């Protein structure tokens, strides 16, 4: 057992603690910041939002007839058959209709369950890319925020200054999304567009001329298909402007975020904090190269490891004072996981 020194709590920690308590979803608040806590809650709600569906007698009879009363794996008839989800319920967000089941003998059902893959992470919506796609998509420049400045003004010289803002644009991009959400894997690659079909992500080569005339287009680069559809619809670009596409093998339901976001926002007592909660977790989705941080606390400045950043904390308790040093070392992590497709959708 060592000494745990808490210098300070994150901003709005009391409100976050109350929010977690009000959600009542089995998560214990341990002093994390708003962004990390919000993302943890979102993933938890998505993961727990799947309810196992069981077939009724009529559906079971229909399924047995479809498979000719045979095991869907080994084809045997002579044993009792169970009704198995083809895809694990814990990993699937798809429809659990009759086509999601198959009859299986006890032995095949048990073997399939034993051999099924398991997730190694708690992130329900992150994609995984192979090296080429990582370099050519994930690490390329992101489109800038859609902000237009008509002219440069000094706000301190104006008696009145107005701006036009879109309310909850980032949250609404997730809330009102109509496309299946792409979940990329290392088998998905960038291809040259040869047909009149958009990918989940599109590379546009049209030259930038005017923010206003081109309706928010900001120049060559990757964009979500939602933006590509809009630019095609308005005539800002044509099909010849889309050179390459990237399409995911797997997709999640288009309305995946609706119920979790609604539950998260309803639990906040403060409207501004509800907005900041969603915006902060979306901000975490733009981190493509994660880093690991290790903190070491000491009372001696000479204990600072090479290359570590230093933070000094002066304390005073009942006339007794001292100095504590926090030494933070940073390690860059190597991986292939990114949420950039979601961030592109929101932005």
Buried (B, 14 or more C-beta within 10 A) or exposed (E): EEEEEEEEEEEBBEBBBBBBEEBEEEBEBEEBBBBEBBBBBBBBBBBEBBEEBEBEEEBBEEBBEBBEEBBBBEEEEEEEBBBBBEEBBEBBBBEBEBEBBBBBBEEBBEBBEEEEEEEEEEBBBBBBBBEEBBEBBBEEEBBEEBEEEEEEEEEEEEEEEEEEEEEBEBBBBBBEBEBBBBBBEBEBEBEEBEEEEBBBBBBBEBEEEEBEEBBBBBBBBBBBBBBBBBBBEEEBBEEEBBBBBBBBEBBBEEBBBBEBBEBBBEBBEEEEBBBBBBBBBBBBBBEBEEEEEEEEBEEEEEEBEEEBEEEEEEEEEEEEEEEBBBBBBEEEEEEBBBBBBBBBBBB
